[in-house]
Amino acid sequence: MAQVLRRRGRIQVKLDAREREALLSIVDGLAPRLEASLATGPRAYDEPEMQAEYDRWVRPEVDRGREADIAVVRDSLNAGENTLPLTEAQALSWLRAFNHLRIAAGGVLGIEDDGWEEHIDPATQSRPEYGILLALGYLQEELVAALQS
């Protein structure tokens, strides 16, 4: 099981080869679905004109940031090390990337609102994306705890 620790002022993520491969597979599988998940997700503005301006001026920067965060995770995992030392900035990139990937997994599962955990059906629980959603949430919690320590 992956471990996240804080040692000597740095975050360390300990993953064996199998866990690294699985996480990289999750990143590679969900990253292409992000655009569709974000396009159907919450909008910044109710008015179409305001949303169009947001999409024109802000969306490209948001997209670049998301892509950069995912690249940080992918690069770390591709290093092939069992212990991945992360700076605080890298750990924050991991958190943001996991959040985006969880949005994509939730989109695949049809999750649209908070409180979905209370109404999840057994068929959804048996889908791989559900396990991915939980695993990424676990890693996020561990990263937050390490950053706070």
N, C-alpha and C positions, 0 to 999 in steps of 0.2 A: 504494500500500500504506500502510495506517495506520502512523503513527509515534507513539511515546510518548517524550517527553523530559522532563528536569527542567531548568527554567530559573528562575533567581531564586527558588529555594526552592519553586516550584510545579510541579506536573505539567502538561504540555501534551500533549493528544491531538490530533494533526493528522489530519483526515479530510476528503476531498473530499465534495461533495454526494452522489455515487453511493454512497460508503462509508457516509455517515451514513444514507441511506435504507435501505441493505441492513441495517445494524445495527439500525435502528429496526424494520424488518420482522421481524428475528430476535426482538427483544424482544417485539413485539406477537404474533408467532406462537407463541412458546414460553411466555410468561407464563401464559396460560390453562391450560397443561398442567402447571404446577408442582404444583398441588394433587394431581392424580392421581399424579404421579411421587413426591411425598413420601409419599403415603398408602401406596404399595406398597413404599417404600424401607425402609431399616433402621429398626428400632424402638429406642426408648430403653431399654425393659425387656422381658424375656421374659414376665414375669407379666402377664396381661391386666388385673388390678386396678391394678397399678403404672402400666402404660401408659395406662390410662383416667385416672388422676390426673394424669399428665404432660400428656396431651391437654387435660385440663380447666384446669390451672393454667398451664402453660408454653406450649403450642402457640399460643394467641392472641397472645402477645408475639412469638414466633418469626415467626408469619405477618405481623404488623404490621411487624417489622423487614425481612423479605423484601420486602414491598410497598414500603416506604420506599426500600430500596436500588434497586429497579427504577425507582421514580419519579425518583430522582436521575439515573440513566442516561437515561431517557426525556426528562426536562427538559433535560439537557445537549445531547442530540441534536436536540431541537426548537428549540434556540436558533438554529440555522441558520448557525453559524460554522464556518469551516474549521479554526480552532485553538480547542480547548476547554480553557481553563485550569481545572484542578481543584485544590482544596485537598487536603491529605492525607486529610481525612475523606471527601471526595467520591471520591477515588481508591480508598479502602478500600470504599466503597459499590459502586463499579464492580466491584471484585474479588469481593465477595460476590454481587452480582447475576449476574455471569458464571458463578460457581460454581453458583448455582441454575439458571441457564439451561442449563448443561452437564448438570446432573442431568436436566432435562426432555428434552434431546436424547438423552441416553443411555437414558432410559426409552422413548422412541419407538423407538430402535434395539434395545431388549431387552438392553442392557448392565446387568449386575447385580453384577459383581465386578471387583476390581482385576485388572490383567494382561490385560484384554480385548484390548489392542493386539496381543498375540502370537497371538491366535486369530481375528482379524477376517477375515471372508470377503469376496470380491470384490463380492458382491451388496450387502452392507452398506456397503462403501466407495463404492459408486456412489450411495447415497442422499444427498439434500441435508442431512439432519441430521448425517451424518458430517462433511461439510465444515464445517458450523456448529460442531460439537464441536471440530474442529481450529482453526478461526478464533478462537473464543472462548478456547481454551487459549493460542494465540499472544498474544492481547491481554492475557491474564492474566500471562503471562511478562514481557511488555514493561512492564506496570504495576509488577510486583514489582521488576524491575530498576531502573526509574526511582525507585521509593520507596527502594530501598537505596542509590542513588548519592548 
